[in-house]
Amino acid sequence: MNKDPKKNPEDSSGGNAGNSGGKKIVATKRIGENEETESVEDQKKDRLFKSKKVLYTEIDDEVTSIYDKLKQLKIKNVYIVVPKRSILFQSIVNLKILKRKAEDLEKNIYIITNDPNGIKLAKQVGLVVYDKLEGHEHPSLVSGKFMEDQMNISPLKASVNAVEDEAPIRQTEKKFSISDLIRKGKKEGMKFFPKTFPMKKTKVGDGKNPEKEKGRLVLEAPNRQALVALVVVSLIILLTITYIALPGATIMLEPKSDVLQTSVNITLADATADAAELDTHPLHEIASYAIVSTIKRPLIYQSTGQNFQGQNAQGAITVINASDQPWPLLPHTRFQASNNLIFRSTDSTTVPAQSPTGPGTVDIPVVADPTDALGQVIGDRGNIAPSSFFLPGLSAANQKKLYAQSKNPMTGGKTIVTKFITQDDINAAEQKLATDLKNSAQAELESTVSQKNDADKNNLVLLVGDNAFQTTNPQITVPPNLVNQKLDSFEIDGQLVATGVAYNRDELMNMLKTELKLNQSPEKKLVHIDETSLTYRIFETDAPTKKVKITATIKGIEEFEIDPEKENGARIVQTIKDHVVGHQISEARDYIQNLPEVNKVTINSWPAWAPTMPNVPDNINIQVVSSSNNDITSN
């Protein structure tokens, strides 16, 4: 059959094209003297294959959403209208993915946009791109100058771009009005009377006028037994239908989900030094920005040198000797209380040995030391109440034989301490300030990045980690002649210069999200991306080229797709219904729970006491509950 749809595209989409309701409609056309026929179904398939479709996208449509729209179309040539500043044009990777997916679907896609960056990126990946629908200096979508299977897009006929022809069908039968039916009923007499009440011709009267009584109709009462039988049969049929059709069950499915993790090596290239390279939009490379901050900080340090000018407490103690030998004591013998206070004897003495009446004792005067056993000034701390003392210079065994006790409080202690600066104080202060300056470098750089974001309305973040930023040697300024000055504290100043790298977090996150979607399983869908799980490590720093290479990792959650409107989901739903229809509810639950796509299943039956699943598959309702966001889809 010879056809030329380019000459007259209306031949394949005429007024009767929509009349496809179960009948095969034949359209005819005359060529010369010969008349040929072709089925409207063939015309529709031919028109669908050669039609064009204009697909409009939103500014925030991602590659996956555009691909979903593209996959639903049954048209080979699709023209995608993309607005300026669309997410699709943020990376050349998006266009490469879209082109590869379109080739998998065996579709030709053309980009229509006025975005200069989008035009440049589309040309780089080999996509045909137009910046408007009509014009003299650019090819027109309606010019008819395209390749073999391209034809005009007519905005006035929606059926040209439709996936299926759903035009209304004109009925050929004659229509009857209510008045026609009434007239017809009058002509046909009692043919419209219900057959439930049988009518029969009967002669009534006395039989004297048989001609008048010949055509009279008499209504007879129905047979009682037949009526009872009809009611019983109707009830049996009703109960049977109710038993089969009324029970129902709802199966709640929670798809099995898994953690999906992906890692990508990404290069941070300096936005100024590597500007030419960044303009080509290389794969897995984003711009970075140098951040420099000068940190200045003072430090106040407390002096540790002490001059004691107070008075030492004094008093008397009783030395007790529990041994069999006299115990001589030298002058300045140490006696230590339990709170580390040290007291010393002023003179030499001998403590007599114990006797049958008890241990030997002697009373001696003692004076507190300037500092205690820990080196702290005693002063007025030496004014203690009666206490027990031991001799720290003796062994543990001898300390039990010779010890002392005071009967009265110690008195006279006063604390007067003068602090002064030592060289150790200065050295410690310089070391502490240098450490504080280096530790504050990250906080100062992050503050600088925040100020830059406020000024440029950007979303930069500081790169952190090992060797993420560099600092110069701290420069410490110490006032002269501080040593031995009688000051409680002193102040020094220091500064250093910190240099770091910042990057656009949105660009990094979009790159990782794209990789995460590419790595998801074909039988699963990505339901959640955890942006807080973003981690990275620096594995190379190239100072001459000002590039930093990192390995970034992000996690998401993917779950089996049990969408009844998708091919895989419809298959799972049909499999479940085929296996559980008419079975015990417990058996159905066990079967569904063992499916690899299901994490959890709940079955609610109606009536609640029904032990089995319905025998009619249409009475089984399957609802999919997503564990990530509690979205429910049903079938």
URDALIN-V9388 format. One record per residue. N is the residue number from 0. RES is the residue in one letter. OMEGA is omega as a letter, one per 40 degrees, with the letter a starting at -180 (* if undefined). Layout:
BEGIN
N/RES/OMEGA + N/RES/OMEGA
END
This chain:
BEGIN
0/M/a + 1/N/i + 2/K/i + 3/D/a + 4/P/a + 5/K/a + 6/K/a + 7/N/a + 8/P/a + 9/E/a + 10/D/a + 11/S/i + 12/S/a + 13/G/a + 14/G/i + 15/N/a + 16/A/a + 17/G/a + 18/N/a + 19/S/a + 20/G/i + 21/G/i + 22/K/i + 23/K/a + 24/I/a + 25/V/i + 26/A/a + 27/T/i + 28/K/a + 29/R/i + 30/I/a + 31/G/a + 32/E/a + 33/N/i + 34/E/a + 35/E/a + 36/T/i + 37/E/a + 38/S/i + 39/V/i + 40/E/i + 41/D/i + 42/Q/a + 43/K/i + 44/K/a + 45/D/a + 46/R/i + 47/L/a + 48/F/a + 49/K/a + 50/S/i + 51/K/i + 52/K/i + 53/V/a + 54/L/a + 55/Y/i + 56/T/i + 57/E/a + 58/I/a + 59/D/i + 60/D/i + 61/E/a + 62/V/a + 63/T/a + 64/S/i + 65/I/i + 66/Y/i + 67/D/i + 68/K/a + 69/L/a + 70/K/a + 71/Q/a + 72/L/i + 73/K/a + 74/I/a + 75/K/a + 76/N/a + 77/V/i + 78/Y/a + 79/I/i + 80/V/a + 81/V/i + 82/P/i + 83/K/i + 84/R/i + 85/S/i + 86/I/a + 87/L/a + 88/F/a + 89/Q/a + 90/S/i + 91/I/i + 92/V/a + 93/N/a + 94/L/i + 95/K/i + 96/I/a + 97/L/i + 98/K/a + 99/R/i + 100/K/i + 101/A/i + 102/E/i + 103/D/i + 104/L/a + 105/E/i + 106/K/i + 107/N/a + 108/I/i + 109/Y/a + 110/I/i + 111/I/a + 112/T/i + 113/N/i + 114/D/a + 115/P/i + 116/N/i + 117/G/i + 118/I/a + 119/K/a + 120/L/a + 121/A/i + 122/K/a + 123/Q/a + 124/V/i + 125/G/i + 126/L/i + 127/V/a + 128/V/i + 129/Y/a + 130/D/i + 131/K/a + 132/L/a + 133/E/i + 134/G/a + 135/H/a + 136/E/i + 137/H/i + 138/P/a + 139/S/i + 140/L/a + 141/V/a + 142/S/a + 143/G/a + 144/K/a + 145/F/a + 146/M/a + 147/E/a + 148/D/i + 149/Q/i + 150/M/a + 151/N/i + 152/I/a + 153/S/a + 154/P/a + 155/L/a + 156/K/a + 157/A/a + 158/S/i + 159/V/a + 160/N/a + 161/A/i + 162/V/i + 163/E/a + 164/D/a + 165/E/a + 166/A/i + 167/P/a + 168/I/i + 169/R/i + 170/Q/a + 171/T/a + 172/E/i + 173/K/i + 174/K/i + 175/F/i + 176/S/i + 177/I/i + 178/S/i + 179/D/i + 180/L/i + 181/I/i + 182/R/i + 183/K/i + 184/G/i + 185/K/a + 186/K/a + 187/E/i + 188/G/a + 189/M/i + 190/K/a + 191/F/a + 192/F/a + 193/P/a + 194/K/a + 195/T/a + 196/F/a + 197/P/i + 198/M/a + 199/K/i + 200/K/a + 201/T/i + 202/K/i + 203/V/i + 204/G/a + 205/D/i + 206/G/a + 207/K/a + 208/N/a + 209/P/a + 210/E/a + 211/K/a + 212/E/a + 213/K/a + 214/G/a + 215/R/i + 216/L/a + 217/V/i + 218/L/i + 219/E/i + 220/A/i + 221/P/i + 222/N/a + 223/R/a + 224/Q/i + 225/A/i + 226/L/i + 227/V/i + 228/A/i + 229/L/i + 230/V/a + 231/V/i + 232/V/i + 233/S/i + 234/L/i + 235/I/i + 236/I/i + 237/L/i + 238/L/i + 239/T/i + 240/I/i + 241/T/a + 242/Y/a + 243/I/a + 244/A/a + 245/L/a + 246/P/i + 247/G/i + 248/A/i + 249/T/i + 250/I/i + 251/M/a + 252/L/i + 253/E/a + 254/P/i + 255/K/a + 256/S/i + 257/D/i + 258/V/i + 259/L/a + 260/Q/i + 261/T/i + 262/S/a + 263/V/i + 264/N/a + 265/I/i + 266/T/i + 267/L/a + 268/A/a + 269/D/a + 270/A/a + 271/T/a + 272/A/a + 273/D/a + 274/A/a + 275/A/i + 276/E/a + 277/L/i + 278/D/i + 279/T/i + 280/H/i + 281/P/a + 282/L/i + 283/H/i + 284/E/i + 285/I/a + 286/A/i + 287/S/a + 288/Y/a + 289/A/i + 290/I/a + 291/V/a + 292/S/i + 293/T/a + 294/I/i + 295/K/a + 296/R/i + 297/P/i + 298/L/i + 299/I/a + 300/Y/i + 301/Q/i + 302/S/a + 303/T/i + 304/G/a + 305/Q/i + 306/N/a + 307/F/a + 308/Q/a + 309/G/i + 310/Q/a + 311/N/i + 312/A/i + 313/Q/a + 314/G/a + 315/A/i + 316/I/i + 317/T/a + 318/V/a + 319/I/i + 320/N/a + 321/A/i + 322/S/a + 323/D/a + 324/Q/i + 325/P/a + 326/W/i + 327/P/i + 328/L/i + 329/L/i + 330/P/i + 331/H/i + 332/T/a + 333/R/i + 334/F/a + 335/Q/i + 336/A/a + 337/S/i + 338/N/i + 339/N/i + 340/L/a + 341/I/i + 342/F/a + 343/R/i + 344/S/a + 345/T/a + 346/D/i + 347/S/a + 348/T/i + 349/T/i + 350/V/a + 351/P/i + 352/A/i + 353/Q/a + 354/S/i + 355/P/a + 356/T/i + 357/G/a + 358/P/i + 359/G/a + 360/T/i + 361/V/i + 362/D/a + 363/I/i + 364/P/i + 365/V/i + 366/V/a + 367/A/i + 368/D/i + 369/P/a + 370/T/a + 371/D/a + 372/A/i + 373/L/i + 374/G/i + 375/Q/a + 376/V/a + 377/I/i + 378/G/a + 379/D/i + 380/R/i + 381/G/i + 382/N/a + 383/I/i + 384/A/i + 385/P/a + 386/S/i + 387/S/a + 388/F/i + 389/F/a + 390/L/a + 391/P/a + 392/G/a + 393/L/i + 394/S/a + 395/A/a + 396/A/a + 397/N/i + 398/Q/i + 399/K/a + 400/K/a + 401/L/a + 402/Y/a + 403/A/i + 404/Q/i + 405/S/a + 406/K/a + 407/N/i + 408/P/i + 409/M/a + 410/T/i + 411/G/a + 412/G/i + 413/K/a + 414/T/i + 415/I/a + 416/V/i + 417/T/i + 418/K/i + 419/F/a + 420/I/i + 421/T/i + 422/Q/i + 423/D/i + 424/D/a + 425/I/i + 426/N/i + 427/A/i + 428/A/i + 429/E/a + 430/Q/i + 431/K/a + 432/L/i + 433/A/i + 434/T/i + 435/D/i + 436/L/a + 437/K/a + 438/N/a + 439/S/a + 440/A/a + 441/Q/a + 442/A/i + 443/E/i + 444/L/i + 445/E/i + 446/S/i + 447/T/i + 448/V/i + 449/S/i + 450/Q/i + 451/K/i + 452/N/i + 453/D/a + 454/A/a + 455/D/a + 456/K/a + 457/N/i + 458/N/a + 459/L/i + 460/V/a + 461/L/i + 462/L/a + 463/V/a + 464/G/a + 465/D/i + 466/N/i + 467/A/i + 468/F/a + 469/Q/i + 470/T/i + 471/T/i + 472/N/a + 473/P/i + 474/Q/a + 475/I/i + 476/T/a + 477/V/i + 478/P/a + 479/P/i + 480/N/i + 481/L/a + 482/V/i + 483/N/i + 484/Q/a + 485/K/i + 486/L/i + 487/D/a + 488/S/i + 489/F/a + 490/E/i + 491/I/a + 492/D/i + 493/G/i + 494/Q/i + 495/L/i + 496/V/i + 497/A/i + 498/T/i + 499/G/a + 500/V/i + 501/A/a + 502/Y/i + 503/N/a + 504/R/a + 505/D/i + 506/E/i + 507/L/a + 508/M/i + 509/N/i + 510/M/i + 511/L/i + 512/K/i + 513/T/i + 514/E/a + 515/L/i + 516/K/i + 517/L/a + 518/N/a + 519/Q/a + 520/S/i + 521/P/a + 522/E/a + 523/K/i + 524/K/a + 525/L/a + 526/V/a + 527/H/i + 528/I/a + 529/D/a + 530/E/i + 531/T/a + 532/S/a + 533/L/i + 534/T/i + 535/Y/i + 536/R/i + 537/I/i + 538/F/i + 539/E/i + 540/T/a + 541/D/a + 542/A/a + 543/P/a + 544/T/a + 545/K/i + 546/K/i + 547/V/a + 548/K/a + 549/I/i + 550/T/a + 551/A/a + 552/T/i + 553/I/a + 554/K/i + 555/G/i + 556/I/i + 557/E/i + 558/E/i + 559/F/a + 560/E/i + 561/I/i + 562/D/a + 563/P/a + 564/E/i + 565/K/a + 566/E/a + 567/N/i + 568/G/i + 569/A/i + 570/R/a + 571/I/a + 572/V/i + 573/Q/i + 574/T/i + 575/I/a + 576/K/a + 577/D/a + 578/H/a + 579/V/a + 580/V/i + 581/G/a + 582/H/i + 583/Q/a + 584/I/i + 585/S/i + 586/E/i + 587/A/i + 588/R/i + 589/D/a + 590/Y/a + 591/I/a + 592/Q/a + 593/N/i + 594/L/a + 595/P/a + 596/E/a + 597/V/i + 598/N/a + 599/K/a + 600/V/i + 601/T/a + 602/I/i + 603/N/a + 604/S/i + 605/W/e + 606/P/a + 607/A/a + 608/W/a + 609/A/a + 610/P/a + 611/T/i + 612/M/i + 613/P/i + 614/N/i + 615/V/a + 616/P/a + 617/D/i + 618/N/i + 619/I/a + 620/N/a + 621/I/i + 622/Q/a + 623/V/i + 624/V/i + 625/S/a + 626/S/a + 627/S/a + 628/N/i + 629/N/i + 630/D/a + 631/I/i + 632/T/a + 633/S/i + 634/N/*
END
